[in-house]
Amino acid sequence: MKAIQSLGLLMALILALGVASAAQAKPGFIVDSVWLEENIDRDDVVVMEVRYHPHRYFTVGHIPGAVQVQRFKDLGDNDATPLMRFPSRETFQARLREWGVNDDSTVVVYDDSLTALASRLYYLLELYGFDMSQVKVMEGGTTEWELFNDLSKEAESHEPGNVTLSEADDAMYVEWADVYDDVVSRRDEDVVLLDARPVDMYTGEVIQHSIRGGHIPGAINIVSLDGADGGSQKWKSTEALEAMYESISEDKTVYVYCHDGFRMSLAYMQLKALGYEDVRLYNGGWSHWGNALTLPVVEGDEPYDEDYAL
């Protein structure tokens, strides 16, 4: 009997350790629907939905209480070319206040796109100095929420907030001239240029959101969406993300780009969660570079072609 009891205790301990290990397998800002169920009624919680197709906020439904964030209109510069350059501090601050965000709010964001859309909102909050210990990204989106809860099709609103943002942190982004100088021209060994788009867009087989296909000379390709599971809409384990980015040393400065600012923001979240300290996004990304006809482009699966090989 004692042997059986000891075996039972051992199995319970192993199970507990497994649960603890699973809980530690993802970064602390990632939460699930259970966490949101337990916290959604708190006065300080503001929930935001960023859908790929914004009309589904109304036609399919959203988590009750979640305000709608329209991924292009609300998360880019409406007057810029390309459209998805970062919005100004004043514009983004006004948006947040409309959504009911205060300086002490706990902001929970979710989407239906493997957290790539939510990551853009996450990045902008950090760019403009919001306290990131108060920001959560709910993985699983409405797919997981619907397992035990209903969706709402009614427009949601909050009392206007009073959040005050800081000026943009210029250590978090680069412009095209920085990429051209540091990577294409000087080939700074301390800088890694990362293209977070799908492989066929990196090689130039597929042309999207620009008039040219291919990639910036010197860019390596790691697809940020590969860090999440398409079925569950959840992040893969920390170990899986480490394997994805193993070719990039943590002591490097990483410049990241994609087409319109979402995949690169996801790469930013992933890299920061893994401990990379200096990660910067290209403001404008391929939507800028691929449409600037005088800037060089490489096609194929190698960072450089014959023209740009050493």
C-alpha positions as CSV (number, residue, x, y, z in Angstrom):
1,M,0.0,0.0,0.0
2,K,2.8,2.4,0.9
3,A,4.5,1.6,-2.4
4,I,1.2,2.5,-4.3
5,Q,0.8,5.7,-2.3
6,S,4.4,6.7,-3.0
7,L,3.9,6.0,-6.7
8,G,0.7,8.1,-6.7
9,L,2.6,11.0,-5.0
10,L,5.4,10.7,-7.5
11,M,3.0,10.8,-10.5
12,A,1.2,13.8,-9.0
13,L,4.6,15.6,-8.6
14,I,5.5,14.8,-12.2
15,L,2.2,16.1,-13.3
16,A,2.5,19.3,-11.3
17,L,6.0,19.8,-12.7
18,G,4.7,19.3,-16.2
19,V,2.0,21.9,-15.7
20,A,4.5,24.4,-14.2
21,S,6.8,23.8,-17.1
22,A,4.0,24.3,-19.6
23,A,3.0,27.6,-17.9
24,Q,6.6,28.8,-18.2
25,A,6.9,27.7,-21.9
26,K,5.4,31.0,-23.1
27,P,6.1,34.7,-22.3
28,G,4.2,36.3,-19.5
29,F,2.3,38.7,-21.7
30,I,0.6,35.8,-23.4
31,V,-2.7,34.9,-21.8
32,D,-5.6,32.5,-22.7
33,S,-9.4,32.7,-22.7
34,V,-9.5,31.4,-19.1
35,W,-7.4,34.3,-17.9
36,L,-9.7,36.7,-19.7
37,E,-12.8,35.1,-18.3
38,E,-11.4,35.6,-14.8
39,N,-10.4,39.3,-15.4
40,I,-12.8,40.7,-18.0
41,D,-15.1,42.4,-15.5
42,R,-12.3,44.3,-13.8
43,D,-12.8,48.1,-14.1
44,D,-9.2,48.6,-15.3
45,V,-9.4,46.0,-18.2
46,V,-9.8,47.3,-21.7
47,V,-10.2,44.5,-24.4
48,M,-9.4,45.2,-28.0
49,E,-10.1,43.1,-31.1
50,V,-8.1,43.5,-34.4
51,R,-9.6,41.3,-37.1
52,Y,-8.1,40.6,-40.5
53,H,-11.5,41.4,-42.0
54,P,-12.9,44.2,-39.8
55,H,-16.6,43.6,-40.7
56,R,-16.5,40.3,-38.9
57,Y,-16.5,42.3,-35.6
58,F,-20.2,42.7,-36.4
59,T,-21.1,39.8,-38.7
60,V,-19.3,37.0,-36.8
61,G,-19.1,38.7,-33.4
62,H,-16.5,39.6,-30.9
63,I,-15.8,39.0,-27.2
64,P,-18.4,41.0,-25.2
65,G,-16.9,44.4,-24.2
66,A,-14.1,44.3,-26.8
67,V,-13.7,47.6,-28.8
68,Q,-13.0,47.3,-32.5
69,V,-9.5,48.3,-33.8
70,Q,-9.5,48.6,-37.6
71,R,-6.1,47.3,-38.5
72,F,-5.2,49.7,-41.3
73,K,-7.2,52.9,-40.3
74,D,-6.3,52.7,-36.6
75,L,-2.8,51.3,-36.7
76,G,-1.1,53.3,-39.5
77,D,-0.7,56.8,-40.7
78,N,-3.7,57.5,-42.8
79,D,-2.0,60.4,-44.7
80,A,1.3,58.7,-45.3
81,T,2.7,56.8,-48.3
82,P,2.9,53.9,-47.7
83,L,-0.2,53.8,-45.5
84,M,1.2,51.7,-42.7
85,R,4.0,53.9,-41.5
86,F,3.6,54.4,-37.8
87,P,0.8,56.8,-36.7
88,S,1.9,59.9,-34.8
89,R,1.9,60.0,-31.1
90,E,-1.0,62.5,-31.0
91,T,-3.1,60.4,-33.4
92,F,-2.5,57.1,-31.6
93,Q,-3.1,58.7,-28.2
94,A,-6.4,60.0,-29.4
95,R,-7.4,56.5,-30.6
96,L,-6.5,55.0,-27.3
97,R,-8.5,57.6,-25.4
98,E,-11.5,56.8,-27.6
99,W,-11.2,53.2,-26.7
100,G,-11.2,54.0,-23.0
101,V,-7.5,53.6,-22.1
102,N,-6.1,55.3,-19.1
103,D,-2.5,55.3,-17.8
104,D,-3.3,52.5,-15.3
105,S,-5.4,50.4,-17.7
106,T,-4.7,46.7,-18.3
107,V,-4.9,46.4,-22.1
108,V,-5.8,43.0,-23.6
109,V,-5.5,42.6,-27.3
110,Y,-6.5,39.7,-29.5
111,D,-7.0,38.9,-33.2
112,D,-7.9,36.0,-35.6
113,S,-4.4,36.0,-37.3
114,L,-2.0,34.1,-35.0
115,T,-1.5,37.3,-32.9
116,A,0.2,39.0,-35.9
117,L,-2.4,41.8,-35.9
118,A,-2.5,42.2,-32.2
119,S,1.3,42.4,-32.2
120,R,1.1,45.7,-34.2
121,L,-0.9,47.2,-31.4
122,Y,1.4,45.8,-28.8
123,Y,4.4,47.3,-30.6
124,L,2.8,50.7,-30.9
125,L,2.0,50.8,-27.2
126,E,5.6,50.1,-26.4
127,L,6.9,52.5,-29.1
128,Y,5.0,55.4,-27.4
129,G,5.9,54.5,-23.8
130,F,2.9,52.7,-22.4
131,D,3.7,50.5,-19.4
132,M,4.1,47.1,-21.0
133,S,3.6,45.2,-17.8
134,Q,-0.1,46.2,-18.2
135,V,-0.4,44.8,-21.7
136,K,-1.6,41.2,-22.4
137,V,-2.0,39.4,-25.7
138,M,-4.8,36.7,-25.7
139,E,-3.9,33.9,-28.0
140,G,-6.6,31.7,-29.4
141,G,-8.9,34.6,-30.2
142,T,-12.6,34.1,-30.6
143,T,-12.0,30.5,-31.6
144,E,-11.0,29.5,-28.1
145,W,-13.4,32.0,-26.5
146,E,-16.4,30.4,-28.2
147,L,-15.7,27.0,-26.7
148,F,-17.4,28.1,-23.5
149,N,-18.7,31.6,-24.1
150,D,-20.9,33.6,-26.5
151,L,-19.9,36.3,-28.9
152,S,-21.6,39.8,-29.2
153,K,-22.4,41.5,-32.4
154,E,-23.1,44.9,-30.8
155,A,-20.8,47.8,-31.1
156,E,-18.9,48.4,-27.8
157,S,-17.7,51.6,-26.3
158,H,-16.0,52.9,-23.2
159,E,-15.9,56.1,-21.3
160,P,-13.1,58.2,-22.9
161,G,-9.8,57.5,-21.3
162,N,-7.0,59.9,-20.3
163,V,-3.8,58.0,-21.3
164,T,-0.8,60.1,-22.0
165,L,1.9,58.8,-24.3
166,S,5.5,59.7,-24.7
167,E,7.4,60.6,-27.9
168,A,8.3,57.6,-30.0
169,D,11.4,55.7,-28.8
170,D,13.8,56.1,-31.7
171,A,15.7,53.1,-30.6
172,M,12.8,50.8,-31.7
173,Y,12.7,51.6,-35.4
174,V,14.7,52.5,-38.5
175,E,14.0,54.3,-41.7
176,W,15.0,53.1,-45.2
177,A,18.2,55.1,-45.2
178,D,19.4,53.3,-42.1
179,V,18.8,49.9,-43.8
180,Y,20.6,51.1,-46.9
181,D,23.6,52.4,-45.0
182,D,24.1,49.8,-42.4
183,V,23.2,46.6,-44.4
184,V,23.3,47.2,-48.2
185,S,26.3,49.6,-48.2
186,R,28.5,49.1,-45.1
187,R,27.4,45.6,-44.3
188,D,27.7,46.2,-40.6
189,E,28.5,42.8,-39.0
190,D,26.6,43.8,-35.9
191,V,23.4,44.2,-37.7
192,V,21.1,41.4,-39.0
193,L,18.4,42.3,-41.5
194,L,15.4,40.0,-41.1
195,D,12.6,39.6,-43.6
196,A,9.6,38.1,-41.7
197,R,7.4,37.4,-44.8
198,P,6.5,34.1,-46.3
199,V,9.2,32.4,-48.3
200,D,7.6,32.9,-51.7
201,M,7.4,36.6,-51.1
202,Y,11.0,36.7,-50.0
203,T,12.2,35.0,-53.1
204,G,10.0,37.1,-55.4
205,E,7.8,34.2,-56.7
206,V,4.8,36.1,-55.2
207,I,4.5,39.8,-55.6
208,Q,2.2,41.5,-53.0
209,H,1.7,45.0,-51.7
210,S,4.3,46.4,-54.1
211,I,5.2,46.6,-57.7
212,R,8.4,44.5,-57.3
213,G,9.1,41.1,-55.7
214,G,12.1,39.9,-53.9
215,H,13.9,41.2,-50.8
216,I,16.3,43.8,-49.6
217,P,19.9,42.8,-50.3
218,G,21.4,41.1,-47.2
219,A,18.1,40.1,-45.7
220,I,17.7,36.6,-44.2
221,N,14.2,35.0,-44.1
222,I,12.5,33.7,-41.0
223,V,8.7,33.5,-41.3
224,S,7.3,34.9,-38.1
225,L,3.9,33.2,-38.6
226,D,5.7,29.9,-38.2
227,G,6.0,30.7,-34.5
228,A,2.3,30.0,-34.0
229,D,0.0,27.0,-34.7
230,G,-2.6,27.7,-37.4
231,G,-5.2,25.4,-35.9
232,S,-5.2,26.6,-32.3
233,Q,-4.1,30.2,-33.1
234,K,-1.6,29.8,-30.2
235,W,2.1,30.5,-29.9
236,K,4.5,27.6,-30.1
237,S,6.7,26.9,-27.1
238,T,9.7,29.0,-26.2
239,E,11.9,26.1,-27.3
240,A,10.3,26.1,-30.8
241,L,10.8,29.9,-31.1
242,E,14.5,29.5,-30.0
243,A,15.0,27.0,-32.8
244,M,13.4,29.3,-35.3
245,Y,15.8,32.1,-34.5
246,E,18.9,30.1,-33.7
247,S,20.7,31.6,-36.7
248,I,20.6,35.1,-35.1
249,S,23.0,35.8,-32.2
250,E,21.3,37.6,-29.3
251,D,24.1,40.2,-29.2
252,K,23.2,41.4,-32.7
253,T,21.1,44.4,-33.6
254,V,18.1,43.1,-35.6
255,Y,16.3,45.2,-38.2
256,V,13.0,43.6,-39.1
257,Y,10.6,44.2,-42.0
258,C,7.5,42.7,-43.7
259,H,4.9,44.1,-46.1
260,D,2.6,46.2,-44.0
261,G,3.8,46.1,-40.4
262,F,2.1,43.0,-38.8
263,R,4.4,40.1,-39.5
264,M,7.4,42.2,-38.5
265,S,5.7,43.3,-35.2
266,L,5.1,39.6,-34.5
267,A,8.8,38.9,-35.1
268,Y,9.5,41.8,-32.7
269,M,7.4,40.3,-29.9
270,Q,8.9,36.9,-30.5
271,L,12.5,38.1,-30.4
272,K,12.0,40.3,-27.4
273,A,10.3,37.4,-25.6
274,L,13.4,35.3,-26.3
275,G,15.7,38.0,-24.7
276,Y,17.0,39.8,-27.8
277,E,17.6,43.4,-26.6
278,D,18.1,45.5,-29.7
279,V,15.2,44.8,-32.2
280,R,14.1,47.6,-34.5
281,L,11.3,47.7,-37.1
282,Y,11.7,49.3,-40.6
283,N,9.0,52.0,-40.6
284,G,7.3,51.4,-44.0
285,G,8.8,48.0,-44.7
286,W,8.5,46.3,-48.1
287,S,5.5,48.5,-49.0
288,H,8.0,51.3,-49.1
289,W,11.2,49.6,-50.3
290,G,9.4,47.5,-53.0
291,N,7.7,50.6,-54.5
292,A,10.8,52.8,-54.4
293,L,12.1,51.9,-57.9
294,T,15.6,53.2,-57.3
295,L,16.3,51.0,-54.4
296,P,18.0,47.6,-55.0
297,V,16.1,44.3,-54.9
298,V,17.4,40.7,-54.8
299,E,15.3,37.7,-56.1
300,G,15.9,34.1,-55.0
301,D,16.5,32.3,-51.7
302,E,19.9,33.8,-50.9
303,P,20.5,37.1,-49.1
304,Y,22.7,38.5,-52.0
305,D,22.7,37.9,-55.7
306,E,25.7,38.2,-58.0
307,D,25.4,42.0,-58.1
308,Y,25.7,42.3,-54.4
309,A,27.9,39.3,-53.5
310,L,31.2,40.3,-52.1
